[in-house]
Structures are given as C-alpha cells and as structure tokens.
C-alpha cells in the first residue's frame, strides 16, 4: 500500500518545485483512489466492460479478433487525474508521479501474476521503448520510469530488450494510420534478450510490456510481435506469455466525451 502523505514533502513539491497538486502516490493515499477492478475491463483487450460481458475468449469487442499478447492489464481509463499525471510525467518529466503510477500498476500486475502461479524470477518487465531523440526532447524516458517502479513492486528485473526505430508521432492519426505508422517500429536487441533469457537461472514464463496509454493498441501489437519473433529466434518455442500492461486506456467511444483525450493520447490497434 502507499505510504501516508508527508506534509513537508508535499510542501516542497507544490511550492518550491512548482508542482501543481500532490504526487500521484500521495494523492491516491489521501483520496482513497483505487484502480479499476479486473471485472471493469476485458482481460484480453483491456477495454471497459459491464457485468458478465467477458468470458474465456474476451469481450464482444475483441472476441473474434486476434491479439498478439496473452493478457491485458490497466489501472484506469485515461481521464481525470490519471490523465493529468501521465501528461505531467511524459511532457514535464515529473518522475515522482511516474513512480507512483508504476507502483500501482505493479500491484495490479502482481495480483494476476500470483494467480497465474508465476514466480518473480520467472518474469521480466519490458518498457515500450521511445526513440532516443524523443527521450532527449522530453527529458525523460517515461516508460522506463513506470517499468522500474512496477518491477520494484513485482520483484522482477527490468530488461530493455526492445529498441524503437524513429517514426512520426501517433497523436492525431486515425486507427488505420496509427497501425501503418507503428508497423516495424520495434526491433529486438538480440544480445540483451539472450542475456535476459539466461540471466536468472529460471526459464522466463512471462514478459510484461509496460506503456503509459493504450489508445487503439497498435503500439502493444507491434511490440508484442517484435518480442515474440525475437523469442522464437532465441529458441523460446512459444512457451512464455506476453502481457500488455498500461496505466490508462483511451481508445474507447466514451473517450469522445472528453476531446482533450483525442489530442493528448497517442498509440494505435483497435480491437474494438
């Protein structure tokens, strides 16, 4: 659970560092915020669902469509404070909020990992990579911040086995354009992957992909396919699972109620 808020730290954050509001971890502790229950979203695609709308094959939006990952996990829809905190991390390099978001995501993933009977040393956390030019421009590797915090709560190592090729921003593109733009955007770093596969002395049963926002899913799809291809080449034989885990999901019809989400979210592959 999150530690109790410290008034002195809050004062430093808000007054001396120019932070507007509390860091996410302290805000969540103070307000009693909780992540989405697993029953509120589809285990297969991560989209919002109502009672009894999912089964062993997913939900109506994804049931008849292939997805290249094995499970989806999210904290929340991309709205309100969650959206604001993601933007603070991604575009203002506010790392403390990324650590808080990553911790909460780690707790959500840990529940599912334990239910699946997978030990911490049988899992690897992989941040969805951002091209180095974009990291330099923003001043932060936001997915790495999230991944390290999540990995700390999971007790799992973080391995940057994927590398991003440079491509235009996804923001503002249609679902079709997003999918085309992201195709081939990720490549496996083979030496790092082989090192990860042999580093723990245990077979890797689970690869946990971490991203901030999933809009249509094209980014997760491209990363999952690249990772799966690398694993096959390394002799994995399709034995391990890939989980697509994000802080917020924005690619839903109800997103249109908030036009800011359309402008600020960025990703792509719509199972719905």
Secondary structure, DSSP 4 states (H G I P E B T S, - for coil): -PPPP-HHHHHIIIIIS---S--HHHHHHHHT--PPPGGGB-TTT--B--TT-EETTEETTTTTS--SSSEEEEEEES-HHHHHHHHHHHHH--HHHHHHHHHHHHHHHHHHHHHTT--GGGEEEEEPP--HHHHHHHTS-HHHHHHHHHHHHHT-EE---EEEPP----TT--HHHHHHHHTT-EEE-HHHHHHHHHHSSS---EEEEEEEEESSSHHHHHHHHHHHHHHHHTT-TT-SEEEEEEEEE--SGGGGG-HHHHHH--------
